[in-house]
Amino acid sequence: MSRTTTSPSTEQPLSGGMLWFAAIILAAANFVAVLDMTIANVSVPTIAGGLGATTSQGTWVITSYAVAEAITVPLTGWLAARFGAVRVFTVAMALFGGFSALCGLANSLGMLVFARICQGFAGGPLMPLSQTLLLRIFPKEKATAAVGIWSMTTLVAPVLGPMLGGYICDEYSWPWIFNINLPIAFACAFIAWRLLKRYEEPLVRNPIDRIGLALLIVWVGSLQLLLDEGKNLDWFASTEIVVLGIVAAIGFVTFMIWELHEEHPVVDLRVFRHRGFSASVLTISLAFAAFFGANVLTPQWLQTYMGYTSTTAGMATAWTGIFAVFVAPLAAGLSARGDPRKLVFWGVLWLGIVCLWRTIATTDMGYWEVAMPLMAMGLGMPFFFIPLTGLAMASVEEAEMASAAGLMNFLRTLSGAFATSLITTLWEDQTTVDHAELIALSDSDQMLQRFFEGMGNTGESTLQNIDRLINAQAVMLATNQVMTIVAVSFIIAAFAIWLAPTPQRKIDPAASSGH
């Protein structure tokens, strides 16, 4: 391992207004990267229809980005050490804008999925590097505020994504979902380089762990393909799914063994030796999977079965983000003063309780009855994410900060991608089961049939009306049953945080060196 002979910049650190301006630029970069994980959620039917594809095929627009992003996120520590954190961030931001333009120009589903994969590869490093650079540029006494800024963009972006995507699809056309990234991405890249290049540090020329990188791509890609295609291919009744499962399992085990014994691993798994970091990552993975699953399910349910447009569905879900923004300063202040584990526990437990509240939803609910529990979720989100991020980063050694940030974001992103596949599959399967059970139970005394016939419906029309009524109730039952699983996941995540030891230190911004 050798270092370059170039010395760090002698320019003065940022101060005052310029420091906060740089923070806004970094937060904006993280915001657009996370936003693009969900902005297409409510727009999949529109995009698929515009490109002549089925809605099921259209979900690749979501998962292709998530998988590509998941692959590059854990590479952030190695990329930052080899090429410089500021340089990697700036290039990734510019490429993100370029590939966003390619998404907007796509005239086929294949081209769009390819562009989304490239966009995901570029977007992956933006999340951990925005976090790492925020901690690098802020003085120690303001580190909690820096984490608060980053945490809120990570939480609010997935909530605002469906609203923004729905509005754009309703009022304009789907390519603008991606085109809006262009000015933000290019402006952030230019400004970030001008402001932050003074914080670049000497490089570490470690050899490339090609085998580790190949194994990472194989097992992550195989596992995500398994989750995406399992429903269509009848899961393990399909040879293709069985093969993908075997490849994913062998690839994962081989990857773990290789990375733990490689002198210069592409992903430094040794950070998991810190119990505080491991417990924090376990909690954030469970909680974010539950949050992301609920966030994907809600707009689909509202649009498909409750008669909401993309815009109104997005407006309903946006209440979570709006309330979270107002509560965030309080959460950041409390996490700087007390034991963050208590805030995490009560914050995540509150989300579980709210999801239990959501299990009594009915098809007769009005807009505000839908929005109220979503507002309540916004009150709990900052109290788990902000202190949990700080606890995770404070649990590792200073030199491991970039690797830890990359791994934490990797597992959070992957858990969100997996939750999307699992929740939608479970929802559809449970709807089918509930539909069959309701058919067996319904209209045994033929009251419904006589009701519709009394309204002048013919025999065939009566049966169609009864089936439509049963289907609406089956979907509502399935939605409530899935929400119960989401609630249980939150509650398990809440108790998982107590696996972490009492934190011994606060975040040290010097720990963001990435080397």
Buried (B, 14 or more C-beta within 10 A) or exposed (E): EEEEEEEEBEEEEBEEEEBBEBBBBBBBBBBBBBBBBBBBBBBBBBBBEBBEBEBBBBBBBBBBBBBBBBBBBBBBBBBBBBBBBBBBBBBBBBBBBBBBBBBBEBEEBEBBBBBBBBBBBBBBBBBBBBBBBBBBBBEEEBBBBBBBBBBBBBBBBBBBBBBBBBBBBBEEEBBBBBBBBBEBBBBBBBBBBEBBBBBBBBBBEBEEBEBBBBBBBBBBBBBBBBBBBBBEBEBEEBEEBBEBBEBBBBBBEBBBEBBEEBEBBBBBBBBBEBEBBBBBBBBBBBBBBBBBBBBBBBBBBBBEBBEBBBBBBBBBBBBBBBBBBEBBBEBBBBBBEEEBBBBBBBBBBBBBBBBBBBBEBEEEBEEEEBBBBBBBBBBBBBBBBBBBBBBBBBBBEEBBBBBBBBBBBBBBBBBBBBBBBBBBBBBEBBBEEBBEEBBEEBBEEEEBBEBBBEEEBEEEEBBEBBBEBBBEBBBBBBBBBBBBBBBBBBBBBBEBBEBBEEBEEBBBBEBBBBB
